[in-house]
């Protein structure tokens, strides 16, 4: 089990095309202040305090999109989450910084 790196445009397409029966789970691993200032739609702020609860309540078969500031930390987080049983874990290259740049 492993994760895949995807671009911001691939992430946008994934979120736009998600089926109702298997919505994409989105997790933001940035700090609380950054998350509060802005995040992807439906993103869960994932941190050490809610990690186990998230894993227990998540759909391990549904796609999981992980992002951070610039796409570096999310790679190790996505790999770790894949090891926890997520079948489709993705790390967004460029992170939230590139997501915001492409929003303009």
VMD Tcl script that draws the C-alpha trace (Angstrom):
set ca {
  {0.00 0.00 0.00}
  {1.32 3.37 -0.94}
  {0.22 6.87 -1.84}
  {0.23 8.84 -5.07}
  {1.43 12.39 -5.63}
  {-0.99 14.49 -7.65}
  {-0.95 18.07 -8.92}
  {-3.29 20.81 -7.77}
  {-5.18 20.58 -11.07}
  {-5.58 16.80 -10.59}
  {-6.83 17.43 -7.04}
  {-9.32 20.01 -8.30}
  {-10.59 17.52 -10.91}
  {-10.85 14.78 -8.29}
  {-12.92 17.02 -6.02}
  {-15.11 18.23 -8.90}
  {-15.83 14.73 -10.18}
  {-16.37 12.93 -6.88}
  {-19.35 10.59 -6.79}
  {-21.89 11.05 -4.01}
  {-21.55 7.44 -2.86}
  {-17.76 7.77 -2.40}
  {-16.84 11.37 -1.63}
  {-13.17 12.34 -1.41}
  {-11.96 12.75 2.16}
  {-9.74 15.82 2.45}
  {-7.30 16.42 5.31}
  {-5.27 19.53 6.04}
  {-2.15 18.87 8.15}
  {-1.05 22.50 8.50}
  {-1.10 24.33 11.83}
  {-4.38 25.48 13.37}
  {-3.91 29.15 12.51}
  {-3.23 28.42 8.82}
  {-6.26 26.12 8.67}
  {-8.43 28.83 10.27}
  {-7.25 31.39 7.68}
  {-8.32 29.18 4.79}
  {-8.57 25.57 3.65}
  {-9.99 23.38 0.90}
  {-13.74 22.80 0.93}
  {-14.76 20.04 3.38}
  {-11.18 19.67 4.65}
  {-10.71 18.20 8.11}
  {-7.91 19.72 10.17}
  {-5.89 16.62 11.03}
  {-3.46 16.77 13.94}
  {-2.11 14.44 16.62}
  {-5.07 14.97 18.96}
  {-7.73 13.83 16.45}
  {-5.70 11.37 14.35}
  {-7.01 8.12 15.86}
  {-10.60 9.36 15.91}
  {-10.32 10.35 12.24}
  {-8.88 6.98 11.20}
  {-11.57 5.09 13.11}
  {-14.42 7.08 11.56}
  {-13.00 7.43 8.03}
  {-13.89 5.31 5.01}
  {-10.65 3.44 4.28}
  {-11.85 2.58 0.77}
  {-12.73 6.14 -0.27}
  {-10.09 8.45 -1.76}
  {-8.09 10.46 0.79}
  {-6.45 13.74 -0.26}
  {-3.75 15.06 2.09}
  {-2.22 18.52 1.80}
  {0.08 20.82 3.74}
  {1.78 24.16 2.99}
  {3.89 23.24 -0.06}
  {3.38 19.51 -0.60}
  {6.39 18.14 1.28}
  {5.01 17.10 4.69}
  {1.85 15.76 3.09}
  {3.88 13.07 1.31}
  {5.01 11.44 4.55}
  {1.54 11.92 6.06}
  {-0.12 10.29 3.04}
  {2.37 7.42 3.16}
  {1.67 6.91 6.88}
  {-2.10 7.05 6.35}
  {-1.78 4.51 3.53}
  {0.01 2.23 6.02}
  {-2.98 2.67 8.36}
  {-5.23 1.12 5.73}
  {-6.33 3.91 3.38}
  {-6.54 2.27 -0.04}
  {-6.38 5.49 -2.10}
  {-4.13 8.06 -0.39}
  {-3.01 11.11 -2.36}
  {-0.57 13.91 -1.53}
  {-1.16 17.23 -3.30}
  {2.08 18.60 -4.78}
  {2.49 22.31 -4.14}
  {0.13 22.19 -1.16}
  {-2.24 24.95 -0.16}
  {0.15 27.61 -1.48}
  {-0.24 26.33 -5.06}
  {-3.99 25.72 -4.55}
  {-4.36 29.42 -3.73}
  {-2.17 30.48 -6.67}
  {-4.33 28.49 -9.10}
  {-7.51 30.00 -7.63}
  {-6.80 33.37 -9.23}
}
mol new
graphics top color blue
foreach p $ca { graphics top sphere $p radius 0.5 }
foreach p [lrange $ca 0 end-1] q [lrange $ca 1 end] { graphics top cylinder $p $q radius 0.2 }
display resetview
